[in-house]
Amino acid sequence: MSFVHLHVHSEYSLLDGLSKVDKLVQRAKSLDMPALALTDHGAMFGAIAFYEAAKRAEIKPIIGIETYMAARGMRERDPQQDQRSFHLLLLAENDQGYQNLLKISSASQLEGFYYRPRIDHDFLAEHSEGLICTTGCLSGEVPRALQAGRFDYARELLDWYMSIFGPDRFFFELQHHEIPELLEINQKLIDLGGRYNAKFVATNDVHYVDPEDAELQDILLCIQTGSLVSDPNRMRMTDPSYYLRSTQEMQQLFGDVDGALSNTLSIAERCNVDLDFKGYHLPDFDVPQGYTPETYLRSLCEAGLQKRYGTHADTPQVRERLDYELRIIHEMGFDAYFLIVWDLCRFA
């Protein structure tokens, strides 16, 4: 039995994650893991670097994000009600899912930012296609509701997530760290699983690669919170277990939960995002009705030819040169590119 880490933070989880992308990938490779996810806090800055590093190491990259869910609407900014937000793990199952992750990441920063880059239920529902979702860590909506004893509300939340993602794209996430209430929350999730015929997935809330990195990551948290290492009341991780655990360690922790390990492999198999840079990806350039990019570019060049060469515009030498250059441009697929540059120069 192998295992895939699906809840992983890198150095791109600023002042929180310590892991260098290359070191994460190499460690997963050395543990014989077939794939690895990257799910940084509220951002996807590291997606391309991670994708390329995983491809070089010949393990499968899974692109994700741990987004923040607003307590109310993503545009609400009341200091009493909206300061707190909840964590939610999202993974791109396909290219459409990756596009939706980009939209979620951008909107959370540009439209929903209040202490954290946030989205809300409505925005998530509109951009849920191609995404796999879990209940998240202890700071997720459902775990927080269970921790507060709001069982009816937890079921309402689960009903909503199931209605958006369905049982094949929504998983009950289980973690194991030295947090007193975490084992209780895991058991409550397991108990609720029967009501939904839920699938479970085991994760480790990875913030660094090796156990000995815990001290350095703790210093990062001090910088983030403006605290001293000696401060006994500051925010800190509960224990040095937030590293890239081996398959054997995860088996010891979750081997008794049906599907918790094997589902990480099935999710990895389902997640197929292609970020290879093949060919050219140019913006669409709207041309006047009746034209194609090729014919519109030619019409502009014909007009420019008359302006520049006047009575000499139709000489064989000039005409031959224009036809040659336009043919090369078209064969290379650069018609739209030249129109875009022309438009920019005209605007400038």
Number of C-alpha atoms within 10 A of each C-alpha: 8 16 28 27 28 27 27 28 30 26 17 22 21 16 17 22 22 24 24 16 23 16 15 26 29 17 17 23 17 11 16 15 19 18 24 26 27 28 29 27 25 27 23 21 13 19 22 14 11 23 25 16 20 24 13 13 16 13 19 23 27 29 28 30 27 27 26 28 26 28 19 16 16 24 16 15 17 10 10 7 12 17 14 15 24 22 24 22 25 25 27 26 24 20 16 16 24 23 17 20 27 17 15 27 24 18 17 26 17 10 13 24 18 20 12 19 24 29 29 19 17 10 17 18 14 11 18 20 20 20 25 23 26 22 25 25 25 23 16 20 24 29 27 17 19 20 18 10 11 13 16 11 14 21 17 12 16 19 13 14 22 18 12 18 19 16 15 12 21 23 25 23 25 26 22 18 16 13 13 9 12 18 15 14 20 19 12 15 21 18 10 17 15 10 9 13 9 18 20 24 26 28 25 21 23 24 26 27 26 18 14 12 16 20 12 12 22 20 18 19 22 20 14 13 13 10 15 13 17 8 9 9 9 14 14 15 17 11 11 18 20 23 21 25 21 18 18 13 11 22 17 9 14 18 15 10 14 12 16 23 24 18 18 22 21 13 20 23 14 14 23 18 19 12 13 10 7 7 7 10 8 11 9 10 14 12 15 9 7 7 12 15 21 19 14 18 20 16 13 12 14 16 11 13 18 13 11 11 12 10 10 13 18 14 10 10 10 14 14 11 11 16 12 11 11 18 14 12 17 14 10 10 16 17 22 22 18 15 19 17 11 14 12 10 9 8 7 6
